[in-house]
Amino acid sequence: MVTLLYIGAWPFAKFVGFLLFLTIELIGFWCLAFLIGILPYWLTFGVAENKGKINAGVKPEEIRRKTLPQQEGVEVVYTK
């Protein structure tokens, strides 16, 4: 360890350590931001949607994509 102080690699090792620290700091910040901000919001709205409180007035038949013969204004010329 003492020899590292006298060779030219020591400043580079400090710089690499600083980059490692900066990377870990950024990852930790975004993990905490996700856990504190986004995750509770997602969990509460997920529970409400599963219990039918969100989108309660929407009928699945209106949203479901219709096949070609079921669409209005479409004439099917050939069916297999």
Secondary structure by P-SEA (a helix, b strand, c coil): ccccccccaaaaaaaaaaaaaaaaaaaaaaaaaaaaccaaaaaaaaaaaaaccccccccccccccccccccccccccccc
